[in-house]
Amino acid sequence: MDRHRETFKRLDESSPRSSVQSEIGARSSRRFSMPGFGYDSFNPVKSLMSGMRKGSGRIKSLRQSLTSGAPKTAFAEDLKSLKKNIFDPQEKFLLRMNRFFFVSCIFAVGVDPLFFFLPIIDHSNCIGIDKDLAVTSTIIRTIIDSVYLIRVFLQFRTAYVAPSSRVFGSGELVIDPMLIAMRYIKSYFIMDFFALLPLPQIVVWRYLHSSDGPDVLATKNALVWVVLCQYIPRLLRIFPVTKDLKRTAGVFIETAWAGAGYYLLWFMLAGHNVGTLWYFLTIERQDSCWRLNCHRSNDCDTSYLYCSDNHGSSDIYNTWNKSTQIFNRCNGTDTAADAFNFGIYQQALVSGILVPGNFVSKLCYCFWWGLQNLSTLGQGFVTSTYPWEVLFSIAICILGLILFALLIGNMQTYLQSVAIRLEEMRVKKRDAERWMHHRSLPPQIRERVRRYERYRWLETRGVDEENLVQTLPKDLRRDIKRHLCLGLVKRVPLFENMDERLLDAICERLRPALYTEHEYILREGDPVDEMQFILHGCLESMTTDGGRSGFFNKVQLKEGDFCGEELLTWALDPKSAANFPSSTRTVKALSEVEAFSLRADELKFVASQFRRLHSRQVQHTFRFYSQQWRTWGACFVQAAWRRYYKRKMAEQRRREEEAANRQSSSSGPSLGATIYASRFAANALRGVHRLRNKTVPTIVRLPKPPEPDFGVEDAD
């Protein structure tokens, strides 16, 4: 029996036909009661619930079968290999599109208030709608909304980082379209949807294509409420765009001037919005004045106050329009005691911007009014007792205070960041002056400190290049060092024929060094802890060979030369002691000098890692450009020349003596007298030369400098 039940279940899971039969069999079997072999009572509620459970289970299994095999998360580098139309949130395409969407949102905030300019005071003294501006505004708004609609579509296809994977690293991306859509719908979709509703377009096109004639009053009232209600979500949607920009680019505003201009733009947009709203409220106050005087008149109908196609053909309207005094009482120039008080809107009535005409003049005038009163916090307002006018003035005062404080604060912050290095230099200079005054340093040392700080500021502008480069990855740091130092290192004759790997190792370990005029870089006898490679400037190198009397050598070092070559000898010697070698020369800066220094431990590491430094070519180059070897070579040549000169003089004296002996032998004196005379002459000449040699100083022989250990097998 158990075996048959197992078979029945297996068929039920595998075949839909068997599944249906099993359901029928199950229903028929449920009708019998096992204990009493009788019919059980049929419960329709249980049957309905069972069917719903089975139906939901089938839908769930179908959805799992459709989504089986498709991963819901992936890393950013694996996203392209999945061949899904899902965008990486860090993609450059989304960065460019978000910048474009941000610009479109700014334009939308500036274009929406243009609908407040649609109501006008027609030349026939009635409130109408500017049809040309209405068509232009709706077209521009539709284009801007179409651009932002692309962002809505992209939001449904942009992956996001799973919150559970943010423990370490960048995390995994959720690439399931259903999860992405649900996340967007729960966050900003409702705001975007409400902001994209074409309500102002519908109101305008209904007015333009109304079969019963245009309804100016309804259109005017509908426009103000639709634009004001939609303005809030259209303004707030900028913040998700800026949030995406910060997440993608890491920073929203990169330069200080761009940050100051950004907040200035918001202040100007606020002035534009306040100015357009002031224009619309002026139309409202004009309408209120007309209505008030119309109700006081017996022959006035409120429909006469709004432009209509029937006004031109109506004799009653034409008669009333010529005889009524309503328009004269509501033009803003009435000085009667019971005249209508327009308050802050009187300026718009007197200026004549309410009539149809030059739109650019109207826009600029309202923008100037809004910007002026926001900047002055409404100090020039002379309001009436109308509550909404007073509230509008209070709102301008509060908004101007907030925006002005925000503008000044952020512009000060951004502009201070431009001169932050200069301010740091000033603070450091002030601290140095106080310290030197406190320690009573002599004026010469103070001037040297000032000159060095001034020169370092001119060369680096206060940027610590070494610390800045050290924080970067090793490969990027190597490339930067190669870009900055490779051309300069190749100008040093000692390194111009080195291979690329050795040059990279040297460039990576070079450190910039600055020296001012009359500053001593090395002193004779002091330990040498770094080797200097001159890039710009002129130096003076001199030696007395340890203070030996009668010896002095001085040369000039310029661009491409180096000093501290004793350190290279020490670094190439595998048996060198831990103590640094002593300097054989004194090096002094004759002008401002810019150089690169290579420290002792770095040079020791390069020498131990690269056999190229042990080549014969490097040996000859080192000997040729080393000032120590040049001095020794000059002394060696001079000593050899003096020895050659002495030998030649001795030979010449010997020939003179032989010639004198031959002359004396040819004259025929006695042999004894001749020998005696020759001996006397030789002793006399020997005494003369001895006295002459005492008056001429002998050349000091400089000991041969220790050369690097080139005994290792040639790397070439």
Residue, then its C-alpha position, 0 to 999 in steps of 0.5 A: m500500500d505504501r509503495h502504491r502511494e509513493t507512485f501516486k505522489r511521484l506521478d502527481e508531481s511530474s504529470p499535470r494530467s495525473s495531477v488532475q486525476s489525483e485531485i479528482g481521486a482525492r476529492s472522491s476519497r475525501r467523501f468517505s470516512m475511514p472509520g464509519f465508511g459513510y459520507d462526510s459533510f461537504n465544506p465549501v469554505k475549506s474547498l475554496m481555501s484549498g483551491m486558493r492555496k494550490g493556485s498561489g502555489r502554482i503561481k509561485s512555482l511558475r515564477q520560480s521556474l521563470t527566474s531560476g538560473a538568473p542571479k539576483t546579485a553580482f559584482a560590478e566587474d561581472l555585470k557586463s558578462l551577464k549580458k543584462n540590460i542593467f547599468d552599474p551605478q558607477e558607470k561613466f554614462l550614468l555620471r554624464m546623464n545625471r549631470f544632464f538631468f541636473v541641468s534639466c531640473i534647474f531649467a525646470v525650476g526656472v521655466d515653471p514660474l513663466f506660467f505666472f506671466l500668462p495673465i495680462i491686462d489687455h489693451s481693451n481693459c480686461i484680463g486675458i491670457d498671453k497665447d504666444l507665451a502659453v504655447t512657448s511655455t508648454i512646449i519648453r516644459t514638455i521638452i524638459d519633462s521628456v528629458y527627465l522621463i529618461r531618468v525615470f526609465l534609467q532608474f528601473r534599470t540601474a543596479y544598487v548596492a545590497p545593504s547586506s554586502r556593505v560590510f567590506g569593499s564596494g559590495e554586491l550589486v542587486i541586478d534583479p529588475m523586480l527588486i530594482a523596480m520595487r526599491y525605486i517605487k518605494s523611494y522617489f517614484i511617486m515624487d517623480f510621477f507627480a512632478l511629471l504630470p502635464l497639468p499646466q499643459i492640460v490647463v493651457w491647451r484646454y483654454l486654447h481649444s475650448s469649444d465654448g470660448p475661453d474661460v480666463l478666470a478658471t484658467k488663471n485660478a487653475l494655473v496658479w494652484v497647479v504650478l504651485c502644487q507641482y513646484i514642490p516635487r519638481l524642486l525636491r527631485i533635484f536632491p536625488v539627482t545630486k545624491d546620485l552625482k555624489r555617489t558616482a563622482g564622489v563629490f558634487i562640486e569640484t572647484a571652489w568657484a563652482g561652489a560659489g556660483y552654484y549657491l549664487l544661482w540658487f539665490m538668483l532663481a529665488g529672485h526670479n520666482v519671487g518676481t514672477l509670483w509678484y507679477f501674478l499677485t499684482i494681476e490678482r489685486q487688479d482683479s480684486c479692485w475691478r470686482l470691488n468697484c464692479h459690485r458697487s456699480n449698477d451697470c457692471d457685469t463681472s464677465y466684462l472684466y475678462c477678455s472674451d471673443n463676444h466683447g467686440s460684437s456686444d454693443i452693451y459692452n462697448t457702451w459700458n467700456k466707454s462710460t465706466q470709471i472702474f479702470n481709472r480707479c484701479n490704475g494705481t495712480d488714484t489719490a482719492a481718500d477711498a482709493f484702492n490700496f495696492g501696497i507693494y503691487q502699485q509699482a507693477l501697475v505704474s511701470g506698465i508691465l501688465v500689458p502685453g508687450n516685450f516679454v524680455s523687459k517684463l522678465c528682467y523687471c520682475f527678476w530685478w524686483g525679486l532680487q532687490n527685495l530678497s537682498t534687502l529683506g523687504q526693507g522698502f516694502v509699504t504694504s496695505t492691510y490685505p492679509w495675503e499681501v502681508l504674508f507674502s511680504i513676511a515670506i519674502c523677508i524670511l526667505g531673503l534672510i535664509l537665502f542671503a545667509l546661506l549664500i554668504g556663508n557658503m560663498q565665504t567657505y568656498l572662496q576661503s578654500v581658494a586662499i587657504r594655502l596663502e592663509e596657512m603660509r601667513v600663519k606659519k610666517r607669523d609663528a616663525e617671526r614670533w619664535m625667532h623673536h622669542r629665541s633672539l636669533p641674530p638678524q642674519i639667521r632671521e633673513r635666511v629663514r625668511r628667504y627660504e620660506r619665501y622660496r619654498w612657497l614660490e616653488t611649491r605653493g604650500v603643497d606638501e608634494e611628498n606626503l601627497v604622493q605617498t598616500l597614492p597606490k604604489d603603481l600610481r606613485r611610480d608613474i607619477k614619479r616617472h613623469l616628474c623625474l625621469g626626464l630630469v634624471k636622464r639629464v644627469p650624465l651618471f644615469e643617462n645610459m641606465d636601463e628603464r628598471l633602474l631609472d624607475a627605482i631611482c625616480e621612485r626614491l628621489r625626494p625634492a630639495l630646495y636651497t637658497e642663496h649662500e646656503y651650505i649643502l655639504r661641509e668638508g669633513d661632515p658625514v654625507d647622508e644623501m646624494q644631490f642631483i642639481l636640476h636648476g641653479c648654481l653651486e660652488s664646490m671647494t676642498t682643501d684636502g682636509g685643511r692641508s696647507g698650500f692646497f685649494n681647489k674650487v669648481q662650479l656645479k650647474e644643472g646636471d651635476f651632482c655632489g656627495e659622490e662619496l656616498l655612491t662609493w660607500a653604497l657600492d662597497p659590500k663591506s662598507a661600515a654602518n658609518f656614513p663617509s665623510s665629505t671631501r668637499t664643501v658645497k655652497a649654493l650661489s643662487e636658488v637651487e632646486a635639486f633631487s636628493l637620494r638618501a643613503d639607505e635608498l641608494k644602498f638599496v638600489a645598489s644592492q638590487f641592480r647590478r647595472l650600477h657595477s658596470r665599467q661604463v658607470q665606472h668611467t662616467f663616475r670618474f669623469y664627472s666626479q669632482q673628487w676624481r677630477t681634482w685628483g686627476a688634475c693633481f696627478v697630471q701636475a705631479a707627473w708634469r713636475r717629475y717630467y720637468k725635473r727629469k728634463m732639467a737634469e738631462q739638460r744639466r748633464r749635457e751642459e757638463e759634458a760639453a764643458n768637459r769636452q772644451s776643457s780637454s781640447s785646450g790641453p792643460s794637465l790631467g790633474a788640473t782638469i779633473y780638479a776644475s771639473r769637480f769644482a764646477a760640478n759642486a758649484l752647479r749642484g749647490v746652485h740647483r739646490l738653492r733654486n729647488k728650495t725657492v720653488p714650492t713642491i706640488v702637493r700630491l692628493p691621495k687617490p680617492p677611494e673608488p666604488d667596488f667595480g670588482v663585480e662582474d660587468a653587468d653588460 
